[in-house]
Amino acid sequence: MFNVPVRPKVVCLCGSLRFGREFASERMRLTLDLAIVLAPEGAEAPVLDPLLVRALGELHLRRIDLADEVRIVNPGGYIGEATRREIAYANALGKLVTYLHEPAIGES
């Protein structure tokens, strides 16, 4: 029998949306561990309005605000500029930051 914790852990996934398969796999793994998973959604459009891109970035920071843990989806250790900002934001809030793959020294 599975017992859902009174207050399940909330995990926010961060990383490049080019790793959609890895995001889906990590989302499933964490869900089966009975965690609540927050993750960005890819917006498929040829060109996104820069104001919308900025708003979506801010929305993702609000997901980090809600999370107990920030999980970096970084196949091959890749961490892009936007993800670096999200890691810095999470660190400034004192959030636990974990990685799918350990980054190279000096990369976190």
DSSP file with accessible surface (Angstrom, degrees, kcal/mol):
  #  RESIDUE AA STRUCTURE BP1 BP2  ACC     N-H-->O    O-->H-N    N-H-->O    O-->H-N    TCO  KAPPA ALPHA  PHI   PSI    X-CA   Y-CA   Z-CA
    1    1 A M              0   0  211      0, 0.0     2,-0.5     0, 0.0     0, 0.0   0.000 360.0 360.0 360.0 136.4    0.0    0.0    0.0
    2    2 A F        -     0   0  175      2,-0.0     2,-0.6     0, 0.0    32,-0.0  -0.846 360.0-158.5-100.0 131.1    1.3    3.4   -0.9
    3    3 A N        -     0   0  129     -2,-0.5     3,-0.1     0, 0.0     0, 0.0  -0.946  13.2-138.3-112.5 119.0    0.7    6.3    1.6
    4    4 A V        -     0   0  101     -2,-0.6    30,-0.1     1,-0.1    31,-0.1  -0.570  31.9-111.6 -71.9 130.2    0.9    9.8    0.2
    5    5 A P        -     0   0   63      0, 0.0    -1,-0.1     0, 0.0    29,-0.0  -0.258  20.4-117.1 -59.8 151.9    2.8   12.0    2.7
    6    6 A V  S    S+     0   0  157      1,-0.3    -2,-0.1    -3,-0.1     0, 0.0   0.918 113.4  21.4 -55.4 -42.8    0.7   14.6    4.5
    7    7 A R  S    S-     0   0  146      3,-0.0    -1,-0.3     0, 0.0     3,-0.1  -0.838  90.8-150.9-127.8  91.3    2.9   17.2    2.8
    8    8 A P        -     0   0   24      0, 0.0     2,-0.2     0, 0.0    27,-0.1  -0.259  28.7 -97.4 -60.8 152.0    4.5   15.7   -0.4
    9    9 A K        -     0   0   98     25,-0.3    27,-3.0    59,-0.0     2,-0.5  -0.470  34.5-142.0 -66.6 138.6    7.8   17.1   -1.5
   10   10 A V  E     -a   36   0A  16     25,-0.2    58,-2.8    -2,-0.2    59,-1.8  -0.936  19.2-171.3-107.2 122.8    7.5   19.7   -4.3
   11   11 A V  E     -ab  37  69A   0     25,-3.2    27,-3.0    -2,-0.5     2,-0.5  -0.962  10.6-156.0-119.7 129.4   10.2   19.5   -7.0
   12   12 A C  E     -ab  38  70A   0     57,-2.7    59,-2.7    -2,-0.5     2,-0.4  -0.911  13.5-144.1-103.3 124.7   10.7   22.1   -9.7
   13   13 A L  E     + b   0  71A   0     25,-3.1     2,-0.3    -2,-0.5    59,-0.2  -0.735  21.7 180.0 -87.9 134.7   12.4   20.8  -12.8
   14   14 A C  E     + b   0  72A   0     57,-2.5    59,-3.4    -2,-0.4     2,-0.3  -0.962  25.4  88.0-130.8 152.0   14.8   23.3  -14.6
   15   15 A G  S    S-     0   0   12     -2,-0.3     2,-0.2    57,-0.2    59,-0.1  -0.847  77.7 -36.0 147.9 179.0   16.9   22.9  -17.7
   16   16 A S    >   -     0   0   27     57,-0.5     3,-1.9    -2,-0.3    -2,-0.0  -0.490  44.7-139.0 -69.9 131.4   16.8   23.3  -21.4
   17   17 A L  G >  S+     0   0   82      1,-0.3     3,-0.5    -2,-0.2    -1,-0.1   0.607  95.2  82.5 -69.2  -6.8   13.5   22.4  -23.0
   18   18 A R  G 3  S+     0   0  167      1,-0.3     2,-0.4     2,-0.1     3,-0.3   0.695  81.0  68.1 -66.5 -16.3   15.4   20.7  -25.8
   19   19 A F  G <>  +     0   0   31     -3,-1.9     4,-2.5     1,-0.2    -1,-0.3  -0.301  61.1 144.5 -96.8  48.4   15.7   17.7  -23.4
   20   20 A G  H <>  +     0   0   41     -3,-0.5     4,-2.5    -2,-0.4    -1,-0.2   0.871  68.5  52.1 -55.6 -42.1   12.0   17.0  -23.5
   21   21 A R  H  > S+     0   0  199     -3,-0.3     4,-2.3     2,-0.2    -1,-0.2   0.922 111.5  46.7 -63.8 -41.8   12.5   13.2  -23.2
   22   22 A E  H  > S+     0   0   49      2,-0.2     4,-2.6     1,-0.2     5,-0.2   0.890 110.8  52.6 -69.4 -37.2   14.6   13.6  -20.1
   23   23 A F  H  X S+     0   0    6     -4,-2.5     4,-2.8     2,-0.2    -2,-0.2   0.940 111.0  47.7 -60.3 -46.5   12.1   16.0  -18.6
   24   24 A A  H  X S+     0   0   49     -4,-2.5     4,-2.3     1,-0.2    -2,-0.2   0.911 112.6  48.5 -62.4 -42.3    9.3   13.5  -19.1
   25   25 A S  H  X S+     0   0   79     -4,-2.3     4,-2.6     2,-0.2    -1,-0.2   0.926 114.1  45.2 -64.2 -44.3   11.3   10.7  -17.6
   26   26 A E  H  X S+     0   0    7     -4,-2.6     4,-2.7     2,-0.2     5,-0.3   0.896 111.2  53.8 -68.8 -37.8   12.3   12.7  -14.6
   27   27 A R  H  X S+     0   0   80     -4,-2.8     4,-2.3    -5,-0.2    -1,-0.2   0.937 111.8  45.4 -59.5 -44.7    8.7   13.9  -14.1
   28   28 A M  H  X S+     0   0  112     -4,-2.3     4,-2.6     2,-0.2    -2,-0.2   0.934 112.4  50.3 -65.7 -45.6    7.5   10.3  -14.2
   29   29 A R  H  X S+     0   0  100     -4,-2.6     4,-1.1     1,-0.2    -2,-0.2   0.939 113.8  44.6 -59.0 -46.9   10.2    9.1  -11.8
   30   30 A L  H  <>S+     0   0    3     -4,-2.7     5,-2.2     2,-0.2     3,-0.3   0.888 111.5  53.1 -67.0 -38.4    9.5   11.9   -9.3
   31   31 A T  H ><5S+     0   0   68     -4,-2.3     3,-2.0    -5,-0.3    -1,-0.2   0.930 107.4  51.2 -63.0 -41.0    5.7   11.4   -9.5
   32   32 A L  H 3<5S+     0   0  120     -4,-2.6    -1,-0.2     1,-0.3    -2,-0.2   0.738 103.7  58.7 -69.7 -19.7    6.2    7.7   -8.8
   33   33 A D  T 3<5S-     0   0  104     -4,-1.1    -1,-0.3    -3,-0.3    -2,-0.2   0.271 124.2-110.7 -84.7   7.5    8.2    8.7   -5.7
   34   34 A L  T < 5S+     0   0   58     -3,-2.0   -25,-0.3     1,-0.2     2,-0.3   0.811  71.5 140.6  66.5  35.9    5.0   10.6   -4.7
   35   35 A A      < -     0   0   11     -5,-2.2     2,-0.5   -27,-0.1    -1,-0.2  -0.752  56.8-118.9-100.7 154.0    6.4   14.1   -5.2
   36   36 A I  E     -a   10   0A  82    -27,-3.0   -25,-3.2    -2,-0.3     2,-0.5  -0.828  34.2-152.2 -88.4 127.6    4.6   17.0   -6.7
   37   37 A V  E     -a   11   0A  29     -2,-0.5     2,-0.4   -27,-0.2   -25,-0.2  -0.904  14.5-171.7-112.8 127.3    6.4   18.0   -9.9
   38   38 A L  E     +a   12   0A  40    -27,-3.0   -25,-3.1    -2,-0.5    -2,-0.0  -0.951  19.2 160.7-112.2 132.9    6.4   21.5  -11.3
   39   39 A A        -     0   0   10     -2,-0.4   -25,-0.1   -27,-0.2     2,-0.0  -0.995  39.3-101.8-151.1 153.1    8.0   22.0  -14.7
   40   40 A P        -     0   0   22      0, 0.0     2,-0.4     0, 0.0    16,-0.0  -0.347  32.3-133.0 -70.7 157.4    8.0   24.5  -17.6
   41   41 A E        -     0   0  139     -2,-0.0     2,-0.3     2,-0.0   -24,-0.1  -0.929  19.9-118.4-110.6 137.1    6.0   23.8  -20.7
   42   42 A G        -     0   0   48     -2,-0.4     2,-0.7   -25,-0.1   -24,-0.0  -0.553  19.6-148.7 -73.4 132.6    7.5   24.2  -24.1
   43   43 A A        -     0   0   51     -2,-0.3     2,-1.0     2,-0.1     5,-0.1  -0.916  10.9-153.9-103.8 106.5    5.8   26.8  -26.2
   44   44 A E        +     0   0  196     -2,-0.7     3,-0.1     3,-0.0    -2,-0.0  -0.724  40.6 127.6 -89.5 103.2    6.1   25.7  -29.8
   45   45 A A        -     0   0   50     -2,-1.0     3,-0.2     1,-0.1    -2,-0.1  -0.979  64.8-119.5-148.4 148.3    5.9   28.8  -32.0
   46   46 A P  S    S+     0   0  138      0, 0.0     2,-0.4     0, 0.0    -1,-0.1   0.929 102.7   7.5 -57.4 -44.5    8.2   29.9  -34.8
   47   47 A V  S    S-     0   0  128     -3,-0.1     2,-0.4     2,-0.0    -3,-0.0  -0.973  73.8-150.5-141.9 121.6    8.9   33.2  -33.0
   48   48 A L        -     0   0   54     -2,-0.4    -3,-0.0    -3,-0.2    -4,-0.0  -0.740  31.1-104.9 -91.6 142.0    7.8   34.0  -29.5
   49   49 A D    >>  -     0   0   90     -2,-0.4     4,-2.4     1,-0.1     3,-0.5  -0.417  27.6-129.7 -59.8 130.9    7.1   37.6  -28.5
   50   50 A P  H 3> S+     0   0  104      0, 0.0     4,-2.3     0, 0.0     5,-0.1   0.838 108.7  55.2 -56.5 -33.0   10.0   38.8  -26.3
   51   51 A L  H 3> S+     0   0  123      2,-0.2     4,-2.3     1,-0.2     5,-0.1   0.883 108.2  48.5 -67.6 -36.3    7.6   40.1  -23.6
   52   52 A L  H <> S+     0   0   78     -3,-0.5     4,-2.9     2,-0.2     5,-0.2   0.917 109.2  52.7 -68.0 -41.8    6.0   36.6  -23.5
   53   53 A V  H  X S+     0   0   76     -4,-2.4     4,-2.1     1,-0.2    -2,-0.2   0.936 111.1  47.2 -58.7 -44.8    9.4   35.0  -23.2
   54   54 A R  H  X S+     0   0  179     -4,-2.3     4,-2.2     1,-0.2    -1,-0.2   0.926 112.1  49.8 -62.8 -43.8   10.2   37.3  -20.2
   55   55 A A  H  X S+     0   0   54     -4,-2.3     4,-2.5     1,-0.2    -2,-0.2   0.897 109.7  50.9 -63.6 -40.6    6.8   36.6  -18.6
   56   56 A L  H  X S+     0   0   68     -4,-2.9     4,-2.1     2,-0.2    -1,-0.2   0.885 108.7  52.4 -65.5 -36.3    7.3   32.8  -19.0
   57   57 A G  H  X S+     0   0   33     -4,-2.1     4,-1.6    -5,-0.2    -2,-0.2   0.915 110.6  47.2 -63.3 -42.9   10.7   33.1  -17.3
   58   58 A E  H  X S+     0   0   95     -4,-2.2     4,-1.6     2,-0.2    -2,-0.2   0.896 108.9  55.0 -64.6 -40.3    9.2   35.0  -14.4
   59   59 A L  H  X S+     0   0   88     -4,-2.5     4,-1.4     1,-0.2    -2,-0.2   0.913 105.7  52.5 -59.2 -39.1    6.4   32.4  -14.2
   60   60 A H  H  X S+     0   0    6     -4,-2.1     4,-1.9     1,-0.2    -1,-0.2   0.883 103.6  56.6 -67.9 -34.5    9.1   29.7  -13.9
   61   61 A L  H  X S+     0   0   28     -4,-1.6     4,-2.3     1,-0.2    -1,-0.2   0.872 102.8  55.9 -62.9 -33.6   10.7   31.6  -11.0
   62   62 A R  H  X S+     0   0   94     -4,-1.6     4,-1.4     2,-0.2    -1,-0.2   0.860 103.6  54.4 -66.8 -32.4    7.4   31.4   -9.2
   63   63 A R  H  X S+     0   0   51     -4,-1.4     4,-1.0     2,-0.2     3,-0.3   0.926 107.4  50.1 -63.2 -42.6    7.5   27.6   -9.6
   64   64 A I  H >< S+     0   0    0     -4,-1.9     3,-0.8     1,-0.2    -2,-0.2   0.908 104.9  58.2 -61.7 -40.3   11.0   27.7   -7.9
   65   65 A D  H 3< S+     0   0   57     -4,-2.3    -1,-0.2     1,-0.2    -2,-0.2   0.875 109.2  45.2 -54.1 -39.0    9.4   29.8   -5.1
   66   66 A L  H 3< S+     0   0  118     -4,-1.4    -1,-0.2    -3,-0.3    -2,-0.2   0.666  97.9  97.4 -79.9 -17.2    6.9   27.0   -4.4
   67   67 A A    <<  -     0   0    0     -4,-1.0   -56,-0.2    -3,-0.8     3,-0.1  -0.379  54.8-161.0 -83.8 150.5    9.5   24.2   -4.6
   68   68 A D  S    S+     0   0   65    -58,-2.8    28,-1.1     1,-0.3     2,-0.3   0.701  88.9  23.6 -87.0 -30.2   11.3   22.3   -1.8
   69   69 A E  E     -bc  11  96A  15    -59,-1.8   -57,-2.7    26,-0.2     2,-0.6  -0.994  66.4-148.3-138.6 142.9   13.9   21.1   -4.3
   70   70 A V  E     -bc  12  97A   0     26,-3.3    28,-2.8    -2,-0.3     2,-0.6  -0.968  17.8-161.2-113.3 117.8   15.1   22.3   -7.7
   71   71 A R  E     -bc  13  98A  38    -59,-2.7   -57,-2.5    -2,-0.6     2,-0.6  -0.898   8.0-145.9-105.5 120.0   16.1   19.5  -10.0
   72   72 A I  E     -bc  14  99A   0     26,-3.3    28,-3.1    -2,-0.6     2,-0.9  -0.773   2.3-153.3 -90.5 118.8   18.3   20.4  -12.9
   73   73 A V        +     0   0    1    -59,-3.4   -57,-0.5    -2,-0.6   -54,-0.1  -0.830  34.5 152.8 -90.7 104.1   17.7   18.3  -16.0
   74   74 A N    >   -     0   0    0     -2,-0.9     3,-2.6   -59,-0.1     4,-0.2  -0.506  28.0-161.3-139.8  67.7   21.1   18.5  -17.6
   75   75 A P  G >  S+     0   0   21      0, 0.0     3,-1.6     0, 0.0    -2,-0.0  -0.213  85.6  10.4 -51.6 135.5   22.0   15.5  -19.9
   76   76 A G  G 3  S-     0   0   82      1,-0.3    26,-0.0    27,-0.0     0, 0.0   0.605 130.2 -73.6  69.9   9.0   25.8   15.4  -20.4
   77   77 A G  G <  S+     0   0   15     -3,-2.6    27,-0.3     1,-0.2    -1,-0.3   0.499  83.8 161.7  83.6   5.1   26.2   18.1  -17.8
   78   78 A Y    <   +     0   0   95     -3,-1.6     2,-0.4    -4,-0.2    -1,-0.2  -0.370  11.8 173.1 -66.2 129.4   24.8   20.8  -20.0
   79   79 A I        -     0   0    5     -2,-0.1    -5,-0.1   -64,-0.1     2,-0.1  -0.941  14.5-157.6-136.9 113.6   23.6   24.0  -18.2
   80   80 A G     >  -     0   0   10     -2,-0.4     4,-2.4     1,-0.1     5,-0.2  -0.230  34.6 -93.3 -84.3 178.2   22.6   27.0  -20.3
   81   81 A E  H  > S+     0   0  147      1,-0.2     4,-1.9     2,-0.2     5,-0.1   0.897 123.0  48.9 -60.6 -46.2   22.5   30.6  -19.4
   82   82 A A  H  > S+     0   0   45      1,-0.2     4,-2.0     2,-0.2    -1,-0.2   0.915 112.0  49.6 -63.5 -40.7   18.8   30.7  -18.4
   83   83 A T  H  > S+     0   0    7      1,-0.2     4,-2.7     2,-0.2    -1,-0.2   0.892 106.3  56.3 -66.7 -36.4   19.3   27.6  -16.2
   84   84 A R  H  X S+     0   0  101     -4,-2.4     4,-2.5     1,-0.2    -1,-0.2   0.912 107.3  49.4 -59.6 -41.9   22.3   29.2  -14.6
   85   85 A R  H  X S+     0   0  142     -4,-1.9     4,-2.5     2,-0.2    -1,-0.2   0.902 110.5  50.2 -63.6 -40.4   20.1   32.2  -13.6
   86   86 A E  H  X S+     0   0   27     -4,-2.0     4,-2.7     2,-0.2    -2,-0.2   0.900 110.2  49.8 -65.9 -39.0   17.5   29.8  -12.2
   87   87 A I  H  X S+     0   0    4     -4,-2.7     4,-2.9     2,-0.2     5,-0.2   0.932 111.3  49.0 -63.7 -45.2   20.1   28.0  -10.2
   88   88 A A  H  X S+     0   0   59     -4,-2.5     4,-2.4     2,-0.2    -2,-0.2   0.913 112.0  49.3 -60.7 -41.3   21.4   31.3   -8.8
   89   89 A Y  H  X S+     0   0   62     -4,-2.5     4,-1.4     2,-0.2    -2,-0.2   0.942 112.3  47.1 -62.6 -48.0   17.8   32.3   -7.9
   90   90 A A  H  <>S+     0   0    0     -4,-2.7     5,-2.6     1,-0.2     4,-0.4   0.917 112.2  50.4 -61.2 -42.9   17.2   28.9   -6.2
   91   91 A N  H ><5S+     0   0   86     -4,-2.9     3,-1.4     1,-0.2    -1,-0.2   0.901 106.4  55.0 -61.8 -41.8   20.5   29.2   -4.3
   92   92 A A  H 3<5S+     0   0   90     -4,-2.4    -1,-0.2     1,-0.3    -2,-0.2   0.822 109.3  48.4 -62.2 -29.2   19.6   32.8   -3.1
   93   93 A L  T 3<5S-     0   0   82     -4,-1.4    -1,-0.3    -3,-0.3    -2,-0.2   0.481 117.1-115.3 -86.4  -5.2   16.4   31.4   -1.7
   94   94 A G  T < 5 +     0   0   65     -3,-1.4    -3,-0.2    -4,-0.4     2,-0.1   0.716  59.6 159.4  77.1  22.7   18.2   28.5    0.1
   95   95 A K      < -     0   0   48     -5,-2.6     2,-0.4    -6,-0.2    -1,-0.2  -0.467  49.2-106.9 -77.0 148.1   16.5   25.9   -2.0
   96   96 A L  E     -c   69   0A 103    -28,-1.1   -26,-3.3    -2,-0.1     2,-0.5  -0.624  37.0-160.8 -70.4 125.6   18.0   22.4   -2.4
   97   97 A V  E     +c   70   0A  25     -2,-0.4     2,-0.3   -28,-0.2   -26,-0.2  -0.966  13.6 175.1-115.0 122.9   19.4   22.2   -5.9
   98   98 A T  E     -c   71   0A  30    -28,-2.8   -26,-3.3    -2,-0.5     2,-0.4  -0.842  17.3-138.2-123.6 163.5   20.1   18.7   -7.3
   99   99 A Y  E     -c   72   0A  26     -2,-0.3   -26,-0.2   -28,-0.2     3,-0.2  -0.954  17.0-145.0-127.8 141.9   21.3   17.6  -10.7
  100  100 A L  S    S+     0   0   46    -28,-3.1     2,-0.4    -2,-0.4    -1,-0.1   0.927 104.3  16.5 -63.9 -43.8   20.3   14.8  -13.1
  101  101 A H  S    S-     0   0   88    -29,-0.4    -1,-0.3   -23,-0.1   -29,-0.0  -0.996  97.8-106.8-128.6 134.3   24.0   14.7  -14.1
  102  102 A E        -     0   0  151     -2,-0.4     3,-0.1    -3,-0.2     2,-0.1  -0.360  38.5-126.1 -60.5 131.8   26.7   16.3  -12.0
  103  103 A P        -     0   0   19      0, 0.0     3,-0.1     0, 0.0     5,-0.1  -0.356  32.0 -88.8 -74.1 161.3   28.0   19.5  -13.6
  104  104 A A    >   -     0   0   65    -27,-0.3     3,-2.6     1,-0.2     4,-0.4  -0.295  63.0 -76.1 -62.5 153.9   31.6   20.0  -14.3
  105  105 A I  T 3  S+     0   0  177      1,-0.3    -1,-0.2     2,-0.1    -3,-0.0  -0.290 124.2  19.3 -54.2 131.3   33.5   21.7  -11.5
  106  106 A G  T 3  S+     0   0   74     -3,-0.1    -1,-0.3     1,-0.0    -2,-0.1   0.394  99.4 100.7  86.4  -1.7   32.7   25.4  -11.5
  107  107 A E    <         0   0   64     -3,-2.6    -2,-0.1     1,-0.1    -3,-0.1   0.661 360.0 360.0 -88.6 -20.4   29.5   24.9  -13.5
  108  108 A S              0   0   91     -4,-0.4    -1,-0.1    -5,-0.1    -3,-0.1   0.514 360.0 360.0 -89.1 360.0   27.0   25.0  -10.7
